[in-house]
């Protein structure tokens, strides 16, 4: 069963409720008893990990391959990437 976060627009009371998907939305605040209790939008409570279908089929698709890093050019030998003179 999902956990839903609720907040009262009148008094600011907040609470998480464990509800079935087909349970009606709560409207009465348990603190002030006004009908201003609203369901809040929250982030998903799961994360895809491991080497399953997500990592092999979808993760990182469309990203260009990483470019290898090149060492900085030498200041005493123009055009060379490594210094042979010092």
Rosetta blueprint (number, residue, H / E / L):
1 X L
2 X E
3 X E
4 X E
5 X E
6 X E
7 X E
8 X E
9 X L
10 X L
11 X L
12 X L
13 X L
14 X E
15 X E
16 X E
17 X E
18 X E
19 X E
20 X L
21 X L
22 X L
23 X L
24 X L
25 X L
26 X L
27 X L
28 X L
29 X L
30 X L
31 X L
32 X L
33 X L
34 X L
35 X L
36 X L
37 X E
38 X E
39 X E
40 X L
41 X L
42 X L
43 X L
44 X L
45 X L
46 X L
47 X L
48 X L
49 X L
50 X L
51 X L
52 X L
53 X H
54 X H
55 X H
56 X H
57 X H
58 X H
59 X L
60 X L
61 X L
62 X L
63 X L
64 X L
65 X L
66 X L
67 X L
68 X L
69 X L
70 X L
71 X L
72 X L
73 X L
74 X L
75 X L
76 X L
77 X L
78 X L
79 X L
80 X L
81 X L
82 X L
83 X L
84 X L
85 X L
86 X L
